Amino acid sequence: MSEAPAIAAAPFDPEQALTAFKVRVLLVDDQLIIVEAVRRMLSDQPDIEFHYVTDATLAAQTAVQLQPTVILQDLVMPSIDGFGLIQLYRGDESLRHVPVIVLSAKEDPKLKAHSFATGANDYMVKLPDKLELLARVRYHSGAHISRLQRDQAFRFLRESQKSLADANIELQKLAALDALTGIANRRRFDDTMRIEWQRGQRDKKPLTILMCDVDFFKVYNDSFGHLAGDLALKKVAAVLTEHLKRPADLAARYGGEEFVIILPETPLAGALIVAESCRRHLEQLAIENPQATTDLSCVTMSIGVASVVPSPQSTIDELIQHADQALYAAKTAGRNRVQSAAQLPGPLPVSH
């Protein structure tokens, strides 16, 4: 237990106070004889920490710094009276709920009533009996500490709930992303297709997909190893993503070296432009693939494009099958090219 002016005390740590269940008393009184008398009453109580301030102008500042569990407030002080200080405490958010026990020289019903009306929690005639002082200090401090603990528990609960919600959101995001490339995975593609299919059917707007496959990727992997192959796939994903201009557009890894792009409300002509831009961009990266049996000897991709206005007479699987057939046609025609399903003379086998 210390007897130092409160203004010189170390900053208050509310979590430490709650953990230690420490009663912290701040006496605001300009008479040192009263200060010493109260100090002696509390000096043999190891669970009570005593502070005081004799300058009324420093009382509110000291209370904010210390965050006491109870304030013993004298009524008659120079500069500002006790009622004015109580109003200052109640006007400060950090002190609003700190219990205040008025110490008055008079047993006056009017002073009592005014004290309570101003915001005091209790009223005692000084100097009170030691047992009575201890009982009231512990009673009001205990109630205040309980309130602080309750508020802290609610705060921790809210923070935990928010952290859990944020974690769930992150988990949902991670569950929808391809671990290697960082773009959407097959699951996200399937979910998005269902949503966009329903929207296209409702709005009678075209839904177009691009099925993209890296040419001779197995050869590239065998020549340069899996690390180089993984890096190549990441570059392909970056290329596809760069050419998506609207929030609703989605690039996803369909599986292995195969990727797919969803372009809602995009007619075939516009989708072919996007596809050609993606194909040319990857070609211009000039990622060396000397074993590829094309004139460029670099990593390229073939793209099949299919578009439909969703209706009850068509299905998502049919749209994907048409894009897959167009991709097969692009592969058969020599790779590193874009093929529209609308240009196919008839159905082609769905294989690569």
C-alpha positions as CSV (number, residue, x, y, z in Angstrom):
1,M,0.0,0.0,0.0
2,S,1.4,3.4,-1.0
3,E,0.8,6.9,0.1
4,A,1.7,9.0,-2.9
5,P,-0.3,11.7,-4.6
6,A,-2.4,10.0,-7.2
7,I,-1.2,12.3,-10.0
8,A,2.2,10.7,-9.8
9,A,1.0,7.1,-9.9
10,A,1.7,4.8,-12.8
11,P,-1.0,4.4,-15.5
12,F,-3.8,2.1,-14.6
13,D,-4.1,-1.3,-16.2
14,P,-7.7,-2.3,-16.1
15,E,-7.1,-6.0,-17.0
16,Q,-4.4,-6.3,-14.2
17,A,-6.8,-4.7,-11.7
18,L,-9.6,-7.1,-12.7
19,T,-7.3,-10.1,-12.4
20,A,-6.0,-9.0,-9.0
21,F,-9.4,-7.9,-7.6
22,K,-7.6,-4.9,-6.2
23,V,-9.7,-2.2,-4.4
24,R,-8.3,1.2,-5.4
25,V,-9.4,4.2,-3.3
26,L,-8.9,7.8,-4.3
27,L,-9.5,10.4,-1.5
28,V,-10.1,13.9,-2.7
29,D,-9.7,16.2,0.3
30,D,-7.7,19.4,0.9
31,Q,-7.1,18.6,4.6
32,L,-4.0,16.5,5.2
33,I,-5.2,15.6,8.6
34,I,-8.2,13.9,7.0
35,V,-5.9,12.2,4.4
36,E,-3.7,10.8,7.2
37,A,-6.7,9.6,9.2
38,V,-8.1,7.7,6.2
39,R,-4.7,6.4,5.3
40,R,-4.3,4.9,8.8
41,M,-7.8,3.3,8.6
42,L,-6.8,1.5,5.3
43,S,-3.1,0.9,5.9
44,D,-3.5,-2.6,7.3
45,Q,-5.8,-3.8,4.5
46,P,-3.6,-5.7,1.9
47,D,-6.3,-5.7,-0.7
48,I,-6.8,-2.0,-0.7
49,E,-4.7,0.5,-2.5
50,F,-4.9,4.1,-1.3
51,H,-4.3,7.3,-3.2
52,Y,-5.2,10.9,-2.5
53,V,-5.2,14.3,-4.1
54,T,-5.5,17.6,-2.2
55,D,-5.7,19.9,-5.2
56,A,-9.3,20.0,-6.4
57,T,-8.2,21.2,-9.8
58,L,-6.3,17.9,-10.3
59,A,-9.0,15.6,-9.0
60,A,-10.7,14.7,-12.2
61,Q,-7.4,14.3,-14.1
62,T,-6.1,12.1,-11.3
63,A,-9.3,10.0,-11.3
64,V,-9.0,9.5,-15.1
65,Q,-5.4,8.3,-14.7
66,L,-6.0,6.0,-11.7
67,Q,-9.4,4.7,-12.6
68,P,-10.2,4.0,-8.9
69,T,-12.8,1.5,-7.8
70,V,-14.3,4.2,-5.4
71,I,-13.8,7.9,-4.8
72,L,-14.0,9.5,-1.4
73,Q,-15.1,13.0,-2.1
74,D,-15.0,16.0,0.3
75,L,-17.7,18.6,-0.4
76,V,-16.0,21.8,0.7
77,M,-12.8,22.5,-1.2
78,P,-11.1,25.6,-2.7
79,S,-11.5,26.4,-6.4
80,I,-14.3,23.9,-7.0
81,D,-16.7,22.2,-4.5
82,G,-17.4,18.5,-4.2
83,F,-20.7,18.8,-6.1
84,G,-18.9,20.3,-9.1
85,L,-16.3,17.5,-9.1
86,I,-19.0,14.8,-8.9
87,Q,-20.6,16.4,-12.0
88,L,-17.2,16.3,-13.7
89,Y,-16.8,12.6,-12.9
90,R,-20.2,11.8,-14.3
91,G,-19.5,13.8,-17.4
92,D,-16.4,11.7,-18.2
93,E,-17.1,8.4,-19.9
94,S,-14.2,6.7,-18.2
95,L,-15.5,7.8,-14.7
96,R,-19.2,7.8,-15.2
97,H,-19.8,4.6,-13.3
98,V,-17.0,4.9,-10.6
99,P,-18.8,4.9,-7.2
100,V,-18.5,8.2,-5.3
101,I,-18.8,8.4,-1.5
102,V,-19.3,11.9,-0.2
103,L,-17.4,12.8,3.0
104,S,-19.1,15.7,4.6
105,A,-18.7,17.5,7.9
106,K,-22.5,17.7,8.4
107,E,-25.3,15.2,8.8
108,D,-27.6,17.3,6.7
109,P,-30.6,15.8,4.8
110,K,-30.5,18.5,2.2
111,L,-26.8,18.0,1.5
112,K,-27.5,14.2,1.3
113,A,-30.3,14.7,-1.1
114,H,-28.3,17.1,-3.3
115,S,-25.3,14.7,-3.2
116,F,-27.4,11.8,-4.5
117,A,-29.1,14.1,-7.1
118,T,-25.7,15.2,-8.4
119,G,-24.6,11.6,-8.8
120,A,-23.0,10.4,-5.6
121,N,-23.5,6.8,-4.6
122,D,-23.2,7.2,-0.8
123,Y,-22.9,9.8,1.9
124,M,-20.8,9.6,5.2
125,V,-20.1,12.1,7.9
126,K,-16.3,12.4,8.5
127,L,-14.6,10.9,10.1
128,P,-16.5,7.7,10.0
129,D,-15.8,4.6,12.0
130,K,-13.1,2.4,10.5
131,L,-15.4,-0.7,10.2
132,E,-18.1,1.4,8.5
133,L,-15.6,3.0,6.1
134,L,-14.1,-0.4,5.2
135,A,-17.5,-1.9,4.7
136,R,-18.7,0.8,2.4
137,V,-15.5,1.0,0.4
138,R,-15.5,-2.7,-0.1
139,Y,-19.3,-2.8,-1.0
140,H,-19.1,-0.1,-3.6
141,S,-15.7,-1.3,-5.0
142,G,-17.0,-4.8,-5.2
143,A,-20.0,-3.7,-7.2
144,H,-17.9,-1.7,-9.5
145,I,-15.3,-4.5,-10.0
146,S,-18.2,-6.9,-10.8
147,R,-19.5,-4.4,-13.4
148,L,-16.1,-4.1,-14.9
149,Q,-15.7,-7.8,-15.1
150,R,-19.1,-8.2,-16.7
151,D,-18.3,-5.6,-19.3
152,Q,-14.9,-7.2,-19.9
153,A,-16.6,-10.6,-20.3
154,F,-19.1,-9.2,-22.8
155,R,-16.3,-7.4,-24.7
156,F,-14.3,-10.6,-24.9
157,L,-17.4,-12.4,-26.0
158,R,-18.1,-9.9,-28.7
159,E,-14.4,-10.0,-29.8
160,S,-14.5,-13.8,-29.8
161,Q,-17.7,-13.8,-31.9
162,K,-16.3,-11.3,-34.3
163,S,-13.0,-13.3,-34.6
164,L,-15.0,-16.5,-35.1
165,A,-17.2,-14.8,-37.8
166,D,-14.1,-13.4,-39.5
167,A,-12.4,-16.8,-39.3
168,N,-15.4,-18.4,-40.9
169,I,-15.4,-15.9,-43.7
170,E,-11.7,-16.5,-44.3
171,L,-12.3,-20.3,-44.3
172,Q,-15.1,-19.9,-46.8
173,K,-12.8,-17.8,-49.0
174,L,-10.0,-20.4,-48.7
175,A,-12.4,-23.2,-49.4
176,A,-13.4,-21.5,-52.6
177,L,-9.8,-20.9,-53.8
178,D,-7.3,-23.1,-55.6
179,A,-4.4,-23.6,-53.2
180,L,-1.7,-23.4,-56.0
181,T,-2.9,-20.5,-58.2
182,G,-5.0,-18.5,-55.7
183,I,-7.9,-18.1,-58.1
184,A,-11.3,-19.8,-57.8
185,N,-11.4,-23.6,-57.6
186,R,-13.8,-26.1,-59.1
187,R,-16.2,-25.8,-56.2
188,R,-16.4,-22.0,-56.6
189,F,-16.9,-22.5,-60.4
190,D,-19.8,-24.9,-59.9
191,D,-21.5,-22.6,-57.3
192,T,-21.0,-19.5,-59.5
193,M,-22.3,-21.3,-62.6
194,R,-25.5,-22.2,-60.8
195,I,-26.0,-18.6,-59.6
196,E,-25.3,-17.1,-63.1
197,W,-27.4,-19.7,-64.8
198,Q,-30.4,-18.7,-62.7
199,R,-29.7,-15.0,-63.3
200,G,-29.3,-15.5,-67.0
201,Q,-32.5,-17.5,-67.2
202,R,-34.4,-14.8,-65.2
203,D,-32.9,-11.8,-67.2
204,K,-32.7,-13.6,-70.5
205,K,-29.1,-12.6,-70.9
206,P,-26.3,-14.7,-72.5
207,L,-23.9,-16.7,-70.3
208,T,-20.6,-17.6,-71.9
209,I,-17.7,-19.8,-70.7
210,L,-14.1,-20.2,-71.9
211,M,-12.5,-23.6,-71.4
212,C,-8.7,-23.1,-71.4
213,D,-6.1,-25.9,-71.5
214,V,-2.3,-25.4,-71.4
215,D,-0.7,-27.0,-74.4
216,F,1.8,-29.8,-73.9
217,F,1.9,-29.2,-70.2
218,K,2.9,-32.7,-69.4
219,V,5.9,-32.3,-71.6
220,Y,6.8,-29.0,-69.9
221,N,6.5,-30.7,-66.5
222,D,8.7,-33.6,-67.5
223,S,11.3,-31.3,-68.9
224,F,11.6,-28.7,-66.2
225,G,10.1,-30.4,-63.1
226,H,7.0,-29.8,-61.0
227,L,8.2,-26.6,-59.4
228,A,8.5,-25.0,-62.8
229,G,5.2,-26.5,-63.8
230,D,3.5,-25.0,-60.8
231,L,5.0,-21.6,-61.6
232,A,3.7,-21.8,-65.2
233,L,0.2,-22.6,-63.9
234,K,0.4,-19.6,-61.6
235,K,1.4,-17.4,-64.6
236,V,-1.5,-18.8,-66.6
237,A,-3.9,-18.0,-63.8
238,A,-2.5,-14.4,-63.6
239,V,-3.0,-13.9,-67.3
240,L,-6.6,-15.0,-67.2
241,T,-7.4,-12.9,-64.2
242,E,-5.8,-9.8,-65.8
243,H,-8.3,-9.9,-68.7
244,L,-11.4,-10.0,-66.5
245,K,-12.8,-6.5,-66.3
246,R,-16.1,-6.9,-64.4
247,P,-16.8,-8.1,-60.8
248,A,-19.1,-10.8,-62.0
249,D,-16.4,-12.3,-64.3
250,L,-14.7,-15.3,-62.8
251,A,-11.5,-17.3,-63.6
252,A,-11.2,-20.7,-62.0
253,R,-8.9,-23.7,-62.1
254,Y,-11.0,-26.5,-63.5
255,G,-8.5,-29.3,-62.8
256,G,-4.8,-30.0,-63.6
257,E,-3.7,-27.6,-66.4
258,E,-7.3,-26.8,-67.4
259,F,-8.9,-23.4,-66.5
260,V,-12.3,-22.0,-67.1
261,I,-13.7,-18.4,-67.3
262,I,-17.3,-17.4,-66.7
263,L,-18.5,-14.3,-68.5
264,P,-22.1,-13.4,-67.5
265,E,-24.1,-11.2,-69.8
266,T,-21.4,-11.5,-72.4
267,P,-22.3,-12.4,-76.0
268,L,-20.1,-14.8,-78.0
269,A,-18.4,-12.0,-80.0
270,G,-17.2,-10.2,-76.8
271,A,-16.1,-13.5,-75.2
272,L,-14.0,-14.4,-78.3
273,I,-12.2,-11.1,-77.9
274,V,-11.4,-11.9,-74.3
275,A,-10.3,-15.4,-75.2
276,E,-7.9,-14.2,-77.9
277,S,-6.5,-11.5,-75.6
278,C,-5.7,-14.2,-73.0
279,R,-4.2,-16.6,-75.6
280,R,-2.0,-13.9,-77.0
281,H,-0.9,-12.6,-73.6
282,L,0.4,-16.0,-72.6
283,E,2.1,-16.5,-75.9
284,Q,3.9,-13.1,-75.4
285,L,5.3,-14.3,-72.1
286,A,7.4,-16.6,-74.1
287,I,7.8,-19.2,-71.4
288,E,10.2,-21.7,-72.9
289,N,8.9,-25.2,-73.8
290,P,11.3,-26.6,-76.4
291,Q,9.6,-30.0,-76.4
292,A,6.3,-28.6,-77.6
293,T,5.5,-29.5,-81.2
294,T,4.5,-26.0,-82.2
295,D,6.4,-23.4,-84.1
296,L,6.8,-21.2,-81.1
297,S,8.4,-23.8,-78.7
298,C,6.9,-21.9,-75.7
299,V,4.0,-22.4,-73.3
300,T,0.7,-21.7,-75.0
301,M,-3.0,-22.5,-74.5
302,S,-6.0,-23.6,-76.5
303,I,-9.4,-22.1,-75.7
304,G,-12.9,-23.3,-76.4
305,V,-15.8,-20.8,-76.2
306,A,-19.5,-21.6,-75.8
307,S,-22.4,-19.2,-75.2
308,V,-26.1,-19.7,-74.5
309,V,-29.0,-17.8,-73.1
310,P,-30.1,-20.0,-70.2
311,S,-33.5,-21.5,-70.5
312,P,-35.5,-24.5,-69.2
313,Q,-34.6,-26.3,-72.5
314,S,-30.8,-26.1,-71.8
315,T,-28.5,-27.1,-69.0
316,I,-25.2,-26.1,-67.5
317,D,-23.7,-29.5,-68.4
318,E,-24.6,-28.9,-72.0
319,L,-22.9,-25.5,-72.0
320,I,-19.8,-26.9,-70.5
321,Q,-19.9,-29.8,-73.0
322,H,-20.1,-27.4,-75.9
323,A,-17.1,-25.4,-74.6
324,D,-15.2,-28.7,-74.1
325,Q,-16.0,-29.7,-77.6
326,A,-14.7,-26.4,-78.9
327,L,-11.5,-26.8,-76.9
328,Y,-11.0,-30.3,-78.4
329,A,-11.4,-28.8,-81.8
330,A,-8.8,-26.1,-81.0
331,K,-6.4,-28.8,-79.9
332,T,-7.1,-30.9,-83.0
333,A,-6.5,-27.9,-85.3
334,G,-3.0,-27.4,-84.0
335,R,-3.3,-25.8,-80.5
336,N,-2.5,-22.2,-79.4
337,R,-5.8,-21.0,-80.8
338,V,-9.4,-20.0,-79.9
339,Q,-12.3,-22.0,-81.2
340,S,-16.0,-21.1,-80.9
341,A,-18.5,-23.9,-80.4
342,A,-20.9,-22.1,-82.7
343,Q,-18.4,-22.7,-85.6
344,L,-18.3,-26.4,-85.2
345,P,-20.0,-28.5,-87.9
346,G,-21.4,-31.0,-85.5
347,P,-20.9,-32.5,-82.1
348,L,-17.3,-33.6,-81.3
349,P,-16.1,-36.2,-78.7
350,V,-15.6,-34.7,-75.2
351,S,-12.0,-35.6,-74.7
352,H,-8.5,-34.0,-75.1
